[in-house]
Amino acid sequence: MRPTPPIAGWSPRECHRPEGVSHCHNCFAIKRWVQPREWLAVAADLGLRYVQASTDNEFDALYSDPAYMRDWVAEVHQASKETGVQVTSVYTGYQTYRTSGLGHPDSRVRDRIVDRWVKPTIDHCAELGAELGFHLFAYPEKVLQDRHEYLSVTDRIIDDLAAIAQYAAGHGVRVSVEQMYSPHQPPWTIAQAEYFVAEVYRRADVPCYVTIDTGHQVGQRAYLRPTEEQVRSLVADGAGLDLWLGPPSAYQALADGDADAAVAAMNGNPQYFSDGIDDADLYAWVRVVGRYSPLMHLQQTDGSGSHHAPFTTATNSTGIVHPAPLLRALAESFSIKPLDGMPPNVDTVSLSFEIFSGTAEKRHQILGKLRESIEYWRQAIPVDGMRLSELVDHG
């Protein structure tokens, strides 16, 4: 049996097994508890010891004053001493996620993301003793529609990730890119996630890992490739466009009644399609990619969307995300023989609640659903820092 990592907080400067309760992403605090001393106090009141800080909560280097950013870090240090709650990771929020970022065709946009967001944020993570997770790129439609351009942009993005990983490693910061669930936001399939991890490691000689989000398997099912027979049936029957055909040229061929051209267009553009039903299965992702996922985002979902719902009695009754099967899948991932060309398995895994708050939600509702979520997962993970083997036995 290979040793399994502890489930708990991780600091790049001291890999230990901290005591306490589960992580929580502080996205719940956005626009409500906006200063570190405020949301760290809320976290302490919830019984949390470790927090993942969203850059949306007034810590985004693209629009924040550098002096303010330094003061923010100092306030975190001071408030951590007062509350006993640590910021162990920082993650991108909507501000950067909503841009094409490193996928933008203009190098000035890409360079600004790296120079004005990535590097300063890594510098601050080093000061915090925290790791960094992000999603900083999306493919414009014209890139997605051109197979050659798609491969070229992918190659460039992997070069960018390799450079980021090297810069981060030089500052003692571990980095992860978040997996998504649609063709224009890679990595969005299991195979592509493995490719990104392996290729960055080959080019950089240091890892850039992957963040698995428990609600980010909801889109892949819609992008399954239809069979040739299904395409020909569409043409023959004149049925509606219920199947995903990928590139516009495939839809045009269908409209022209040319099944052969539609199939050829699909064959020439595999980037539009998920690789199979496993891509839509959370537990398949965890079994394959879990050992390369130092940060995992926890949200409940019924499989219909990434709603960042809490783990309450109501949502759990229809939800597909539960502690026992997730921990078993994670343990299975670490039991697999290491693959050539891949980075080392991570030594710790942090499970972080990423539960959004609605604009009209009341304070007691926000805090109540967080408490209930913590209590639900605490049944499976009674103490942070336990090894996976202990947790599976406990469950």
N, C-alpha and C positions, 0 to 999 in steps of 0.2 A: 504494500500500500504506500503510495507516494504521500508525503506530508501535504496537508491542506492548509491554506492560509487562514489567519484569523479574520473574522468579520468585525470590523471596527474602524476607527479613525486611522489615518495614515499620515505620517509626516515624512517628507523626503530626507530629513536630517536624523530622524530617530524612528526606525521601524519598531514599534513596540506593540503591546496588546493593552490598550487603554481600557479603563473601566468606565462604565456609564451606560447611557441609553443610546438609541439609534441616532443617526444623522438626520438633519432636516435642512432642506434647501430653503433659504430665507425669502423665496419668491412670495410666500404668504404675506410678507411684511411690506411689500412694495406699496408706496403712497400712503402707508399707515404708520409704520414704525421705521423711520427713514435714517436714523443715526445708529451707529453700531451699539452704543450703550443701551439704546431702546430695544432693538431686536435681540441682542444678546441676553438682556434681562428677561424678555418674553421666553426665549429658549430655555433659560434656567428655570423659570417658573413651570414650564412644561415638563421638566425633568430631563431635558436634553443636556448633553455635555459636548456635542460636536455639531458644527454648523457648516453648511456649504453656502458661501456668499454669492448671490447673483450680482453680476455687474450692473443689472438694471436698477438695483437698489442704491443708486447714487454712487457708483464706483466704476463708471465707464470712462476709460482714458480718452475716448474720442471726443467727449464733450466736457469732461471735468478738468478743472484747473490743476496743474501738477502739484502746486502747494497744498491744495485741498486733498489730493490723493495721499500725499505724505501724512497729512494730519489725520486722515481716515485710518491709515494703518496704525498710527500712534494711538488713536482712540480704541481701536480693536485690541491692541496690546493691553491698554489700561483696563478696559471693560472686561477682558478675559480674566485678568487677575481678580477683579471684583466679583465676577459671576461664576468663575470656574468653567466657563464655556469657551471652547477653542474653535477658531475658524481653521478647518483643516483642508479646505479646497475652495477654489473660486471657479465660477462657471459663467459663460456667456449668457446674456439674456436676449430679449427681443431686439434690442437696439442694433446689435451686430448680426443677429440671426436673420433679420428681415432684409439684409442686403445680399447682393451676389458675392461681395467680398473678394476672396481669392479667385473666384470664377469670373470676375468682371473682365471684359475685353480690354479695358484701358489700364495700362500698367500703373498709372498714377493712383488709381483707386486701390489696386492691390498693394502697392508700396506703402500707401498711407495706413492700410489695415495692419501691415507688419510693423512699420516704424512707429505708428502712433497708438496702436492698440496692443498688439501681441507682445512686443518687447517691453514696454512699460509695465504691462500687467504681469509678465513673468518676473520682472524685477521686484514688484510689490509682493508677489507670491513668495519669492525667496525671503523677503523680509518677514513675512507672516509664518514661514515654515509650512506653506500650503502647496498643494498641487493645483494644476490648472486643467479644466476641461472646456471644450469649445465646439461650436460648429460655425465655420467662418466662410463657407462657400456654397454657391449654387450655380448650376449651369443655365445660362440663358437659352431660350428656345432655339435660337439659330445654331447653337452649339449642339444641342441635343439632336437636332435634325440632320446633322452632318457627321457621319461615323468617323471620318478622318479627323475632323476638328475635335470631336469628342475625345478621341484617344490622345490627341495632342494636348488638350487642356488638362486631361487627367494626369498626363505625364508631368506637366508643369506644376500642377497642384501637389503632386507627390514630392516633387523637388522642394516646393515651399514648405511642406510639412516636415521634410527631412531637415531643412535648415532651422525650422522652429524647434524641432526636437533637439538638435545639437545646441542651439542657444539655451534652451531650457535646461538641458543636462549640465551645461557649463555653470548654471546657477543653482544646481541641486534641486530642480523642479521637475516633477513627473508630469507629462501631458497626455491627454486623451482627446480623441475626436468623437463626437456623438453620432451614433447610427440613426439614420432617418428612414423614411418609408415611401419615397416616391423617386422616379428616375432622375429628376433634376437635382436631387440632393444626396449625393453619395457620402459615405457608403450606405447603401440601402438594401443590399442582399447579403446573405451570410458569406457567399464566395467573395464578394467584393470587399467586405470587411476584412476577411483573411488576407486578401491581396494587398490592401492598403497597409495593414500591419506588417506584412512580410517585406513589401517593397520599400517602405520607409526605413525599416530596419536594415535592409541591404544597402541602401544609399547613405544612411546616416551613421550606422553602427551603434545607434542608440534607439530605444523604442519610442514610438508614438502609439499609445494603446487606444482602445475603443470603449466608449461608454454605451452600455446597453440601457435603453429606456424601456420599461415594461409595457408602455403603451405605444411603442413605435413599430409594431408589427401589424398595424391596422390597415395600411394602404397596399401592401404587397399583393394581397389577394386580388385586388382590382386590376393589377398589372400582369396577371398570369397570361402567358402566351396561348392563344387558341390553337387547336390542331388544324392541320391543312384541311381535314374533312369539314370542320366547322366553318372555315372560311368559304369553302366551295358551297356549303349549304346556304350560307348567307347570300352568295351571288345567285344561286339557283332559285331560292325561295323569295328573294327580294325582301328579306326580313329587315328589321331595324338594326341599328348599329349598337347592339347591346354588348358585343364583344370588344375587348381592347385590341386594336390592330397596330398600335404604335405610331409610326411616322405618318405625316399627312399624305405622303405618296401612296401608302397602303389604302387609306380611305378613298383617295381619288380613284385608285384602281378598282376598288369595290364599286364606286359610283358608276364607273365605266363598264362594269360587268366583267372585268378581267381578273379572274381568280388567280391565275398564274402570276400576274404582275403584283397582286396584293401579297401573295406568299413570298415572292422574291424581295419585295420591299421590307417585309418583316424579317426575312433571313439576313438581309444586309444591315439591319439595325437592332442587334440584340440588346443594346443599352436600354431599350424601352421596356424590357420584360423582366419580371422576377424569375428566378431560376426554378421555382417549384413551390409546392405548398408549405415546405418547411420555412420559407422566408416569412410566412405569415404566422409562424408558431413561436411564441415567446420562448418556450422551453427548449425548442430546437436551437434557437440563438444562444441560449445560455449554455447548453451542452457543448456547442462548438466553440463559441467565442468567449465564454465566461472566464476562462483562465487568462484572457488578455483584457479583462475589464476591471480595472481597479476602482472605478466609480460606476455605480449603477443607480439609475433614477427609478424610484418606486412611485407608481400611480396605479390606481385601480381603473379597469376598463372592462366593458362587456364585449370588446372586440369591434365595436362599430366606429370608434374614433378615439383620438388621443385627447381625452378631456381633462386629464390631470385631476381625476376625482380622488377623494379620500377613501380610506379603508373603514367604512362604517358598516353597521349591520345591514342597512339598505343596499349600499353599493356592493358589498361582498356577496349578497344573495344572488346577484346576477353577474358578478365579476369573474374574470378568468385568472386573476393574479392572486396567488396565495403562497404563504411562506414555505410550507412543507415541500411542494413540488419544485419550487424555485431552488431551494437549498439542495434538494436531491440532484437536480440538473447541474447545479454548480459543482457539487462534489464529483459528479460523473465527468465533468469537463477536466477537472484537475487529476483525474485518474488515468486520462489518456496519455499515451506515450508522447513525449515532446516531439514536435515535427522539425525536420531540418529547415533551416532558413528563417525560422520564427524567433522572435525575442524570448527571453526567459518568461515563464509564467509569473504573473504578479504575485507578490508575497502577502498582500493584504487586499481585501475587497471592502469598500465602503458602500453601504446601502443607504441612499439618501431620499427621503420623502420629497417629491416635487409636486406639491399639491397647490393648485392655484386658488386664489380668492376672487370671488365675484365682486363687481363694483358695488352692488346693492347689499352684499352680505354684511351682517352686523358683527361687531367685534366678538361677541360671545359665540356666534356661529363659527367663525373662523377658528377660534381657539378650541372650540368643542370638537370639531372634526379632526383637528390635529391630535388632540388627546386620545380620541377613540382610535385613530390610526396607530398611534404609538402603542397603545394597549394591545391592539390586535397583533402586531408584529412582536411585541415583547413576549407573547406566549411562546413563540418559536425561538427567539433570541433573548434569553433572560438576562444575559450579561454580554456587553460588547467585549470583543477580544477572544471569544471562544473560537476554537478551530472548527472547520467545517465538519470534520468527522464527529466531533462532540455534538454539534447542532443536529446532524442527521440522526444520531443516536437518541438525542433528547426528544426529537420530533416523533 
